[in-house]
Amino acid sequence: MTGCQGELVEKEFDVYIEDEAGNVVVDEKRMTQQNGFIDLWLPRDHKYKIKIESDRKSVESEISTFGNDPTCITNMQLM
């Protein structure tokens, strides 16, 4: 990513992702990069439920990886 800077640089998060069949795809701690983003690669043409947690704050969302879907998700905010 060029030109984008996330707020939480080099911070650890619990990341949980499952596919539309309920299979766990990711369940691990991930560190944001120097640009403040978590780099995730998910198989194409699927829908996913994602939950990200840190410091007793969390966000849940649904994302998908179909041809016209965005490849950079920037609207998930910890609450």
PDB file of N, CA, C and O in Angstrom:
ATOM      1  N   MET A   1       0.836  -1.172   0.000  1.00  0.00           N
ATOM      2  CA  MET A   1       0.000   0.000   0.000  1.00  0.00           C
ATOM      3  C   MET A   1       0.885   1.242   0.000  1.00  0.00           C
ATOM      4  O   MET A   1       1.841   1.349   0.769  1.00  0.00           O
ATOM      5  N   THR A   2       0.554   2.143  -0.850  1.00  0.00           N
ATOM      6  CA  THR A   2       1.297   3.393  -0.864  1.00  0.00           C
ATOM      7  C   THR A   2       0.331   4.535  -0.583  1.00  0.00           C
ATOM      8  O   THR A   2      -0.811   4.524  -1.042  1.00  0.00           O
ATOM      9  N   GLY A   3       0.788   5.493   0.156  1.00  0.00           N
ATOM     10  CA  GLY A   3      -0.024   6.661   0.423  1.00  0.00           C
ATOM     11  C   GLY A   3      -1.007   6.521   1.569  1.00  0.00           C
ATOM     12  O   GLY A   3      -1.685   7.494   1.898  1.00  0.00           O
ATOM     13  N   CYS A   4      -1.116   5.373   2.186  1.00  0.00           N
ATOM     14  CA  CYS A   4      -2.032   5.179   3.306  1.00  0.00           C
ATOM     15  C   CYS A   4      -1.229   4.966   4.584  1.00  0.00           C
ATOM     16  O   CYS A   4      -0.172   4.336   4.571  1.00  0.00           O
ATOM     17  N   GLN A   5      -1.749   5.501   5.686  1.00  0.00           N
ATOM     18  CA  GLN A   5      -1.103   5.306   6.972  1.00  0.00           C
ATOM     19  C   GLN A   5      -2.175   5.037   8.016  1.00  0.00           C
ATOM     20  O   GLN A   5      -3.025   5.889   8.273  1.00  0.00           O
ATOM     21  N   GLY A   6      -2.135   3.848   8.622  1.00  0.00           N
ATOM     22  CA  GLY A   6      -3.056   3.509   9.694  1.00  0.00           C
ATOM     23  C   GLY A   6      -2.606   4.120  11.009  1.00  0.00           C
ATOM     24  O   GLY A   6      -1.453   4.524  11.156  1.00  0.00           O
ATOM     25  N   GLU A   7      -3.528   4.184  11.966  1.00  0.00           N
ATOM     26  CA  GLU A   7      -3.241   4.826  13.244  1.00  0.00           C
ATOM     27  C   GLU A   7      -2.439   3.958  14.207  1.00  0.00           C
ATOM     28  O   GLU A   7      -1.656   4.485  14.997  1.00  0.00           O
ATOM     29  N   LEU A   8      -2.617   2.648  14.157  1.00  0.00           N
ATOM     30  CA  LEU A   8      -2.015   1.754  15.154  1.00  0.00           C
ATOM     31  C   LEU A   8      -0.835   1.008  14.543  1.00  0.00           C
ATOM     32  O   LEU A   8      -1.001  -0.061  13.956  1.00  0.00           O
ATOM     33  N   VAL A   9       0.325   1.566  14.683  1.00  0.00           N
ATOM     34  CA  VAL A   9       1.547   1.051  14.070  1.00  0.00           C
ATOM     35  C   VAL A   9       2.198   0.009  14.978  1.00  0.00           C
ATOM     36  O   VAL A   9       2.345   0.216  16.182  1.00  0.00           O
ATOM     37  N   GLU A  10       2.584  -1.119  14.372  1.00  0.00           N
ATOM     38  CA  GLU A  10       3.288  -2.203  15.062  1.00  0.00           C
ATOM     39  C   GLU A  10       2.590  -2.580  16.372  1.00  0.00           C
ATOM     40  O   GLU A  10       3.217  -2.645  17.430  1.00  0.00           O
ATOM     41  N   LYS A  11       1.293  -2.825  16.280  1.00  0.00           N
ATOM     42  CA  LYS A  11       0.474  -3.211  17.425  1.00  0.00           C
ATOM     43  C   LYS A  11      -0.092  -4.605  17.166  1.00  0.00           C
ATOM     44  O   LYS A  11      -0.429  -4.948  16.033  1.00  0.00           O
ATOM     45  N   GLU A  12      -0.191  -5.403  18.229  1.00  0.00           N
ATOM     46  CA  GLU A  12      -0.665  -6.779  18.104  1.00  0.00           C
ATOM     47  C   GLU A  12      -2.193  -6.856  18.242  1.00  0.00           C
ATOM     48  O   GLU A  12      -2.790  -6.202  19.098  1.00  0.00           O
ATOM     49  N   PHE A  13      -2.802  -7.668  17.381  1.00  0.00           N
ATOM     50  CA  PHE A  13      -4.248  -7.879  17.377  1.00  0.00           C
ATOM     51  C   PHE A  13      -4.547  -9.366  17.324  1.00  0.00           C
ATOM     52  O   PHE A  13      -3.772 -10.144  16.768  1.00  0.00           O
ATOM     53  N   ASP A  14      -5.685  -9.763  17.910  1.00  0.00           N
ATOM     54  CA  ASP A  14      -6.216 -11.106  17.731  1.00  0.00           C
ATOM     55  C   ASP A  14      -7.111 -11.059  16.504  1.00  0.00           C
ATOM     56  O   ASP A  14      -8.055 -10.271  16.448  1.00  0.00           O
ATOM     57  N   VAL A  15      -6.820 -11.895  15.528  1.00  0.00           N
ATOM     58  CA  VAL A  15      -7.577 -11.909  14.276  1.00  0.00           C
ATOM     59  C   VAL A  15      -8.239 -13.274  14.121  1.00  0.00           C
ATOM     60  O   VAL A  15      -7.577 -14.309  14.191  1.00  0.00           O
ATOM     61  N   TYR A  16      -9.556 -13.262  13.910  1.00  0.00           N
ATOM     62  CA  TYR A  16     -10.322 -14.493  13.715  1.00  0.00           C
ATOM     63  C   TYR A  16     -11.149 -14.331  12.450  1.00  0.00           C
ATOM     64  O   TYR A  16     -11.902 -13.368  12.309  1.00  0.00           O
ATOM     65  N   ILE A  17     -11.003 -15.283  11.529  1.00  0.00           N
ATOM     66  CA  ILE A  17     -11.751 -15.248  10.267  1.00  0.00           C
ATOM     67  C   ILE A  17     -12.292 -16.640   9.991  1.00  0.00           C
ATOM     68  O   ILE A  17     -11.575 -17.635  10.094  1.00  0.00           O
ATOM     69  N   GLU A  18     -13.571 -16.692   9.637  1.00  0.00           N
ATOM     70  CA  GLU A  18     -14.141 -17.960   9.191  1.00  0.00           C
ATOM     71  C   GLU A  18     -14.856 -17.745   7.864  1.00  0.00           C
ATOM     72  O   GLU A  18     -15.356 -16.658   7.574  1.00  0.00           O
ATOM     73  N   ASP A  19     -14.893 -18.816   7.063  1.00  0.00           N
ATOM     74  CA  ASP A  19     -15.557 -18.719   5.765  1.00  0.00           C
ATOM     75  C   ASP A  19     -17.058 -18.927   5.926  1.00  0.00           C
ATOM     76  O   ASP A  19     -17.548 -19.150   7.033  1.00  0.00           O
ATOM     77  N   GLU A  20     -17.784 -18.854   4.810  1.00  0.00           N
ATOM     78  CA  GLU A  20     -19.246 -18.927   4.861  1.00  0.00           C
ATOM     79  C   GLU A  20     -19.757 -20.295   5.309  1.00  0.00           C
ATOM     80  O   GLU A  20     -20.926 -20.418   5.675  1.00  0.00           O
ATOM     81  N   ALA A  21     -18.916 -21.316   5.287  1.00  0.00           N
ATOM     82  CA  ALA A  21     -19.297 -22.648   5.766  1.00  0.00           C
ATOM     83  C   ALA A  21     -18.964 -22.830   7.251  1.00  0.00           C
ATOM     84  O   ALA A  21     -19.244 -23.883   7.824  1.00  0.00           O
ATOM     85  N   GLY A  22     -18.371 -21.812   7.870  1.00  0.00           N
ATOM     86  CA  GLY A  22     -18.010 -21.898   9.283  1.00  0.00           C
ATOM     87  C   GLY A  22     -16.631 -22.454   9.543  1.00  0.00           C
ATOM     88  O   GLY A  22     -16.274 -22.691  10.696  1.00  0.00           O
ATOM     89  N   ASN A  23     -15.841 -22.670   8.498  1.00  0.00           N
ATOM     90  CA  ASN A  23     -14.475 -23.164   8.662  1.00  0.00           C
ATOM     91  C   ASN A  23     -13.553 -22.028   9.090  1.00  0.00           C
ATOM     92  O   ASN A  23     -13.588 -20.943   8.509  1.00  0.00           O
ATOM     93  N   VAL A  24     -12.733 -22.276  10.099  1.00  0.00           N
ATOM     94  CA  VAL A  24     -11.799 -21.260  10.575  1.00  0.00           C
ATOM     95  C   VAL A  24     -10.648 -21.142   9.578  1.00  0.00           C
ATOM     96  O   VAL A  24      -9.974 -22.125   9.271  1.00  0.00           O
ATOM     97  N   VAL A  25     -10.435 -19.937   9.085  1.00  0.00           N
ATOM     98  CA  VAL A  25      -9.380 -19.663   8.114  1.00  0.00           C
ATOM     99  C   VAL A  25      -8.166 -19.047   8.808  1.00  0.00           C
ATOM    100  O   VAL A  25      -7.026 -19.379   8.482  1.00  0.00           O
ATOM    101  N   VAL A  26      -8.410 -18.152   9.764  1.00  0.00           N
ATOM    102  CA  VAL A  26      -7.347 -17.507  10.542  1.00  0.00           C
ATOM    103  C   VAL A  26      -7.821 -17.417  11.988  1.00  0.00           C
ATOM    104  O   VAL A  26      -8.950 -17.004  12.249  1.00  0.00           O
ATOM    105  N   ASP A  27      -6.967 -17.801  12.918  1.00  0.00           N
ATOM    106  CA  ASP A  27      -7.224 -17.645  14.352  1.00  0.00           C
ATOM    107  C   ASP A  27      -5.867 -17.487  15.017  1.00  0.00           C
ATOM    108  O   ASP A  27      -5.311 -18.443  15.558  1.00  0.00           O
ATOM    109  N   GLU A  28      -5.339 -16.266  14.970  1.00  0.00           N
ATOM    110  CA  GLU A  28      -3.989 -16.031  15.467  1.00  0.00           C
ATOM    111  C   GLU A  28      -3.762 -14.556  15.776  1.00  0.00           C
ATOM    112  O   GLU A  28      -4.572 -13.700  15.421  1.00  0.00           O
ATOM    113  N   LYS A  29      -2.676 -14.283  16.424  1.00  0.00           N
ATOM    114  CA  LYS A  29      -2.266 -12.913  16.682  1.00  0.00           C
ATOM    115  C   LYS A  29      -1.521 -12.412  15.447  1.00  0.00           C
ATOM    116  O   LYS A  29      -0.713 -13.127  14.854  1.00  0.00           O
ATOM    117  N   ARG A  30      -1.815 -11.169  15.076  1.00  0.00           N
ATOM    118  CA  ARG A  30      -1.131 -10.531  13.955  1.00  0.00           C
ATOM    119  C   ARG A  30      -0.663  -9.151  14.382  1.00  0.00           C
ATOM    120  O   ARG A  30      -1.327  -8.484  15.176  1.00  0.00           O
ATOM    121  N   MET A  31       0.455  -8.731  13.869  1.00  0.00           N
ATOM    122  CA  MET A  31       1.030  -7.431  14.174  1.00  0.00           C
ATOM    123  C   MET A  31       0.807  -6.497  12.981  1.00  0.00           C
ATOM    124  O   MET A  31       1.022  -6.881  11.831  1.00  0.00           O
ATOM    125  N   THR A  32       0.374  -5.269  13.270  1.00  0.00           N
ATOM    126  CA  THR A  32       0.281  -4.306  12.180  1.00  0.00           C
ATOM    127  C   THR A  32       1.690  -3.941  11.724  1.00  0.00           C
ATOM    128  O   THR A  32       2.653  -4.012  12.488  1.00  0.00           O
ATOM    129  N   GLN A  33       1.777  -3.554  10.477  1.00  0.00           N
ATOM    130  CA  GLN A  33       3.060  -3.182   9.904  1.00  0.00           C
ATOM    131  C   GLN A  33       3.376  -1.724  10.239  1.00  0.00           C
ATOM    132  O   GLN A  33       2.614  -1.073  10.954  1.00  0.00           O
ATOM    133  N   GLN A  34       4.481  -1.216   9.731  1.00  0.00           N
ATOM    134  CA  GLN A  34       4.866   0.178   9.980  1.00  0.00           C
ATOM    135  C   GLN A  34       3.858   1.153   9.388  1.00  0.00           C
ATOM    136  O   GLN A  34       3.797   2.312   9.798  1.00  0.00           O
ATOM    137  N   ASN A  35       3.065   0.686   8.419  1.00  0.00           N
ATOM    138  CA  ASN A  35       2.036   1.556   7.841  1.00  0.00           C
ATOM    139  C   ASN A  35       0.710   1.452   8.605  1.00  0.00           C
ATOM    140  O   ASN A  35      -0.273   2.090   8.228  1.00  0.00           O
ATOM    141  N   GLY A  36       0.681   0.653   9.670  1.00  0.00           N
ATOM    142  CA  GLY A  36      -0.507   0.535  10.506  1.00  0.00           C
ATOM    143  C   GLY A  36      -1.539  -0.464  10.020  1.00  0.00           C
ATOM    144  O   GLY A  36      -2.619  -0.555  10.605  1.00  0.00           O
ATOM    145  N   PHE A  37      -1.246  -1.214   8.975  1.00  0.00           N
ATOM    146  CA  PHE A  37      -2.199  -2.163   8.412  1.00  0.00           C
ATOM    147  C   PHE A  37      -1.778  -3.606   8.685  1.00  0.00           C
ATOM    148  O   PHE A  37      -0.593  -3.902   8.846  1.00  0.00           O
ATOM    149  N   ILE A  38      -2.758  -4.489   8.733  1.00  0.00           N
ATOM    150  CA  ILE A  38      -2.518  -5.930   8.818  1.00  0.00           C
ATOM    151  C   ILE A  38      -2.617  -6.478   7.403  1.00  0.00           C
ATOM    152  O   ILE A  38      -3.589  -6.206   6.699  1.00  0.00           O
ATOM    153  N   ASP A  39      -1.643  -7.231   6.991  1.00  0.00           N
ATOM    154  CA  ASP A  39      -1.610  -7.807   5.653  1.00  0.00           C
ATOM    155  C   ASP A  39      -2.211  -9.203   5.705  1.00  0.00           C
ATOM    156  O   ASP A  39      -1.630 -10.102   6.313  1.00  0.00           O
ATOM    157  N   LEU A  40      -3.367  -9.398   5.077  1.00  0.00           N
ATOM    158  CA  LEU A  40      -4.032 -10.697   5.035  1.00  0.00           C
ATOM    159  C   LEU A  40      -4.273 -11.106   3.594  1.00  0.00           C
ATOM    160  O   LEU A  40      -4.696 -10.291   2.773  1.00  0.00           O
ATOM    161  N   TRP A  41      -4.007 -12.360   3.286  1.00  0.00           N
ATOM    162  CA  TRP A  41      -4.316 -12.899   1.969  1.00  0.00           C
ATOM    163  C   TRP A  41      -5.339 -14.001   2.158  1.00  0.00           C
ATOM    164  O   TRP A  41      -5.089 -14.973   2.870  1.00  0.00           O
ATOM    165  N   LEU A  42      -6.501 -13.850   1.516  1.00  0.00           N
ATOM    166  CA  LEU A  42      -7.582 -14.824   1.624  1.00  0.00           C
ATOM    167  C   LEU A  42      -7.910 -15.375   0.242  1.00  0.00           C
ATOM    168  O   LEU A  42      -7.766 -14.669  -0.756  1.00  0.00           O
ATOM    169  N   PRO A  43      -8.350 -16.633   0.173  1.00  0.00           N
ATOM    170  CA  PRO A  43      -8.723 -17.211  -1.126  1.00  0.00           C
ATOM    171  C   PRO A  43      -9.828 -16.394  -1.813  1.00  0.00           C
ATOM    172  O   PRO A  43     -10.731 -15.869  -1.160  1.00  0.00           O
ATOM    173  N   ARG A  44      -9.732 -16.304  -3.121  1.00  0.00           N
ATOM    174  CA  ARG A  44     -10.696 -15.542  -3.927  1.00  0.00           C
ATOM    175  C   ARG A  44     -12.065 -16.219  -3.967  1.00  0.00           C
ATOM    176  O   ARG A  44     -12.207 -17.420  -3.740  1.00  0.00           O
ATOM    177  N   ASP A  45     -13.057 -15.394  -4.266  1.00  0.00           N
ATOM    178  CA  ASP A  45     -14.426 -15.834  -4.524  1.00  0.00           C
ATOM    179  C   ASP A  45     -15.107 -16.486  -3.320  1.00  0.00           C
ATOM    180  O   ASP A  45     -15.813 -17.485  -3.457  1.00  0.00           O
ATOM    181  N   HIS A  46     -14.884 -15.904  -2.139  1.00  0.00           N
ATOM    182  CA  HIS A  46     -15.527 -16.386  -0.918  1.00  0.00           C
ATOM    183  C   HIS A  46     -16.003 -15.208  -0.074  1.00  0.00           C
ATOM    184  O   HIS A  46     -15.549 -14.076  -0.241  1.00  0.00           O
ATOM    185  N   LYS A  47     -16.928 -15.504   0.833  1.00  0.00           N
ATOM    186  CA  LYS A  47     -17.371 -14.548   1.846  1.00  0.00           C
ATOM    187  C   LYS A  47     -16.801 -14.990   3.179  1.00  0.00           C
ATOM    188  O   LYS A  47     -16.673 -16.186   3.445  1.00  0.00           O
ATOM    189  N   TYR A  48     -16.457 -14.014   4.023  1.00  0.00           N
ATOM    190  CA  TYR A  48     -15.841 -14.304   5.310  1.00  0.00           C
ATOM    191  C   TYR A  48     -16.446 -13.443   6.414  1.00  0.00           C
ATOM    192  O   TYR A  48     -16.884 -12.318   6.170  1.00  0.00           O
ATOM    193  N   LYS A  49     -16.464 -13.982   7.626  1.00  0.00           N
ATOM    194  CA  LYS A  49     -16.762 -13.213   8.827  1.00  0.00           C
ATOM    195  C   LYS A  49     -15.431 -12.976   9.505  1.00  0.00           C
ATOM    196  O   LYS A  49     -14.632 -13.900   9.662  1.00  0.00           O
ATOM    197  N   ILE A  50     -15.190 -11.741   9.908  1.00  0.00           N
ATOM    198  CA  ILE A  50     -13.909 -11.398  10.513  1.00  0.00           C
ATOM    199  C   ILE A  50     -14.146 -10.683  11.837  1.00  0.00           C
ATOM    200  O   ILE A  50     -15.053  -9.859  11.962  1.00  0.00           O
ATOM    201  N   LYS A  51     -13.311 -11.013  12.824  1.00  0.00           N
ATOM    202  CA  LYS A  51     -13.343 -10.330  14.117  1.00  0.00           C
ATOM    203  C   LYS A  51     -11.907  -9.982  14.485  1.00  0.00           C
ATOM    204  O   LYS A  51     -11.015 -10.828  14.433  1.00  0.00           O
ATOM    205  N   ILE A  52     -11.701  -8.720  14.859  1.00  0.00           N
ATOM    206  CA  ILE A  52     -10.387  -8.251  15.261  1.00  0.00           C
ATOM    207  C   ILE A  52     -10.526  -7.645  16.651  1.00  0.00           C
ATOM    208  O   ILE A  52     -11.431  -6.848  16.899  1.00  0.00           O
ATOM    209  N   GLU A  53      -9.621  -8.028  17.564  1.00  0.00           N
ATOM    210  CA  GLU A  53      -9.684  -7.551  18.944  1.00  0.00           C
ATOM    211  C   GLU A  53      -8.316  -7.062  19.410  1.00  0.00           C
ATOM    212  O   GLU A  53      -7.275  -7.574  18.999  1.00  0.00           O
ATOM    213  N   SER A  54      -8.353  -6.046  20.291  1.00  0.00           N
ATOM    214  CA  SER A  54      -7.147  -5.563  20.948  1.00  0.00           C
ATOM    215  C   SER A  54      -7.550  -4.654  22.101  1.00  0.00           C
ATOM    216  O   SER A  54      -8.447  -3.823  21.958  1.00  0.00           O
ATOM    217  N   ASP A  55      -6.897  -4.811  23.228  1.00  0.00           N
ATOM    218  CA  ASP A  55      -7.133  -3.950  24.390  1.00  0.00           C
ATOM    219  C   ASP A  55      -8.618  -3.822  24.738  1.00  0.00           C
ATOM    220  O   ASP A  55      -9.119  -2.719  24.952  1.00  0.00           O
ATOM    221  N   ARG A  56      -9.304  -4.940  24.791  1.00  0.00           N
ATOM    222  CA  ARG A  56     -10.725  -5.013  25.146  1.00  0.00           C
ATOM    223  C   ARG A  56     -11.643  -4.262  24.182  1.00  0.00           C
ATOM    224  O   ARG A  56     -12.792  -3.977  24.518  1.00  0.00           O
ATOM    225  N   LYS A  57     -11.152  -3.945  23.006  1.00  0.00           N
ATOM    226  CA  LYS A  57     -11.969  -3.347  21.957  1.00  0.00           C
ATOM    227  C   LYS A  57     -11.998  -4.326  20.798  1.00  0.00           C
ATOM    228  O   LYS A  57     -11.054  -5.088  20.592  1.00  0.00           O
ATOM    229  N   SER A  58     -13.094  -4.300  20.039  1.00  0.00           N
ATOM    230  CA  SER A  58     -13.188  -5.237  18.923  1.00  0.00           C
ATOM    231  C   SER A  58     -14.030  -4.655  17.802  1.00  0.00           C
ATOM    232  O   SER A  58     -14.727  -3.654  17.968  1.00  0.00           O
ATOM    233  N   VAL A  59     -13.942  -5.309  16.665  1.00  0.00           N
ATOM    234  CA  VAL A  59     -14.765  -4.988  15.509  1.00  0.00           C
ATOM    235  C   VAL A  59     -15.080  -6.298  14.797  1.00  0.00           C
ATOM    236  O   VAL A  59     -14.226  -7.179  14.694  1.00  0.00           O
ATOM    237  N   GLU A  60     -16.300  -6.419  14.311  1.00  0.00           N
ATOM    238  CA  GLU A  60     -16.712  -7.569  13.522  1.00  0.00           C
ATOM    239  C   GLU A  60     -17.271  -7.071  12.203  1.00  0.00           C
ATOM    240  O   GLU A  60     -17.920  -6.027  12.149  1.00  0.00           O
ATOM    241  N   SER A  61     -17.019  -7.815  11.150  1.00  0.00           N
ATOM    242  CA  SER A  61     -17.493  -7.412   9.839  1.00  0.00           C
ATOM    243  C   SER A  61     -17.577  -8.630   8.929  1.00  0.00           C
ATOM    244  O   SER A  61     -17.086  -9.710   9.258  1.00  0.00           O
ATOM    245  N   GLU A  62     -18.199  -8.435   7.800  1.00  0.00           N
ATOM    246  CA  GLU A  62     -18.194  -9.437   6.742  1.00  0.00           C
ATOM    247  C   GLU A  62     -17.451  -8.847   5.564  1.00  0.00           C
ATOM    248  O   GLU A  62     -17.660  -7.692   5.194  1.00  0.00           O
ATOM    249  N   ILE A  63     -16.584  -9.650   4.981  1.00  0.00           N
ATOM    250  CA  ILE A  63     -15.844  -9.225   3.801  1.00  0.00           C
ATOM    251  C   ILE A  63     -15.946 -10.328   2.758  1.00  0.00           C
ATOM    252  O   ILE A  63     -16.294 -11.466   3.075  1.00  0.00           O
ATOM    253  N   SER A  64     -15.645  -9.986   1.530  1.00  0.00           N
ATOM    254  CA  SER A  64     -15.646 -10.992   0.465  1.00  0.00           C
ATOM    255  C   SER A  64     -14.500 -10.707  -0.494  1.00  0.00           C
ATOM    256  O   SER A  64     -13.932  -9.615  -0.521  1.00  0.00           O
ATOM    257  N   THR A  65     -14.182 -11.735  -1.282  1.00  0.00           N
ATOM    258  CA  THR A  65     -13.015 -11.648  -2.163  1.00  0.00           C
ATOM    259  C   THR A  65     -13.378 -11.948  -3.611  1.00  0.00           C
ATOM    260  O   THR A  65     -12.628 -12.611  -4.328  1.00  0.00           O
ATOM    261  N   PHE A  66     -14.544 -11.448  -4.032  1.00  0.00           N
ATOM    262  CA  PHE A  66     -14.960 -11.628  -5.419  1.00  0.00           C
ATOM    263  C   PHE A  66     -14.292 -10.564  -6.293  1.00  0.00           C
ATOM    264  O   PHE A  66     -13.715  -9.607  -5.777  1.00  0.00           O
ATOM    265  N   GLY A  67     -14.368 -10.728  -7.581  1.00  0.00           N
ATOM    266  CA  GLY A  67     -13.641  -9.887  -8.535  1.00  0.00           C
ATOM    267  C   GLY A  67     -13.784  -8.390  -8.356  1.00  0.00           C
ATOM    268  O   GLY A  67     -12.807  -7.666  -8.544  1.00  0.00           O
ATOM    269  N   ASN A  68     -14.952  -7.898  -8.003  1.00  0.00           N
ATOM    270  CA  ASN A  68     -15.167  -6.451  -7.871  1.00  0.00           C
ATOM    271  C   ASN A  68     -15.059  -5.949  -6.438  1.00  0.00           C
ATOM    272  O   ASN A  68     -15.322  -4.774  -6.182  1.00  0.00           O
ATOM    273  N   ASP A  69     -14.681  -6.806  -5.503  1.00  0.00           N
ATOM    274  CA  ASP A  69     -14.564  -6.403  -4.105  1.00  0.00           C
ATOM    275  C   ASP A  69     -13.271  -5.624  -3.877  1.00  0.00           C
ATOM    276  O   ASP A  69     -12.272  -5.853  -4.559  1.00  0.00           O
ATOM    277  N   PRO A  70     -13.295  -4.697  -2.907  1.00  0.00           N
ATOM    278  CA  PRO A  70     -12.059  -3.948  -2.610  1.00  0.00           C
ATOM    279  C   PRO A  70     -10.979  -4.864  -2.036  1.00  0.00           C
ATOM    280  O   PRO A  70     -11.274  -5.840  -1.347  1.00  0.00           O
ATOM    281  N   THR A  71      -9.750  -4.535  -2.328  1.00  0.00           N
ATOM    282  CA  THR A  71      -8.626  -5.321  -1.798  1.00  0.00           C
ATOM    283  C   THR A  71      -8.002  -4.652  -0.584  1.00  0.00           C
ATOM    284  O   THR A  71      -7.121  -5.226   0.056  1.00  0.00           O
ATOM    285  N   CYS A  72      -8.445  -3.455  -0.265  1.00  0.00           N
ATOM    286  CA  CYS A  72      -7.963  -2.730   0.899  1.00  0.00           C
ATOM    287  C   CYS A  72      -9.171  -2.319   1.729  1.00  0.00           C
ATOM    288  O   CYS A  72      -9.972  -1.492   1.295  1.00  0.00           O
ATOM    289  N   ILE A  73      -9.304  -2.890   2.913  1.00  0.00           N
ATOM    290  CA  ILE A  73     -10.446  -2.597   3.793  1.00  0.00           C
ATOM    291  C   ILE A  73      -9.956  -1.586   4.839  1.00  0.00           C
ATOM    292  O   ILE A  73      -9.051  -1.883   5.619  1.00  0.00           O
ATOM    293  N   THR A  74     -10.551  -0.408   4.848  1.00  0.00           N
ATOM    294  CA  THR A  74     -10.095   0.644   5.763  1.00  0.00           C
ATOM    295  C   THR A  74     -11.215   1.157   6.667  1.00  0.00           C
ATOM    296  O   THR A  74     -11.029   2.157   7.360  1.00  0.00           O
ATOM    297  N   ASN A  75     -12.355   0.503   6.674  1.00  0.00           N
ATOM    298  CA  ASN A  75     -13.490   1.028   7.425  1.00  0.00           C
ATOM    299  C   ASN A  75     -13.818   0.238   8.689  1.00  0.00           C
ATOM    300  O   ASN A  75     -14.886   0.437   9.267  1.00  0.00           O
ATOM    301  N   MET A  76     -12.943  -0.643   9.128  1.00  0.00           N
ATOM    302  CA  MET A  76     -13.177  -1.407  10.354  1.00  0.00           C
ATOM    303  C   MET A  76     -12.549  -0.645  11.518  1.00  0.00           C
ATOM    304  O   MET A  76     -11.335  -0.445  11.550  1.00  0.00           O
ATOM    305  N   GLN A  77     -13.378  -0.218  12.476  1.00  0.00           N
ATOM    306  CA  GLN A  77     -12.922   0.598  13.588  1.00  0.00           C
ATOM    307  C   GLN A  77     -13.177  -0.133  14.911  1.00  0.00           C
ATOM    308  O   GLN A  77     -14.292  -0.585  15.170  1.00  0.00           O
ATOM    309  N   LEU A  78     -12.136  -0.245  15.744  1.00  0.00           N
ATOM    310  CA  LEU A  78     -12.283  -0.859  17.054  1.00  0.00           C
ATOM    311  C   LEU A  78     -13.171  -0.006  17.949  1.00  0.00           C
ATOM    312  O   LEU A  78     -13.008   1.212  18.027  1.00  0.00           O
ATOM    313  N   MET A  79     -14.104  -0.654  18.616  1.00  0.00           N
ATOM    314  CA  MET A  79     -15.006   0.058  19.543  1.00  0.00           C
ATOM    315  C   MET A  79     -14.957  -0.610  20.897  1.00  0.00           C
ATOM    316  O   MET A  79     -15.639  -0.175  21.825  1.00  0.00           O
TER     317      MET A  79
END
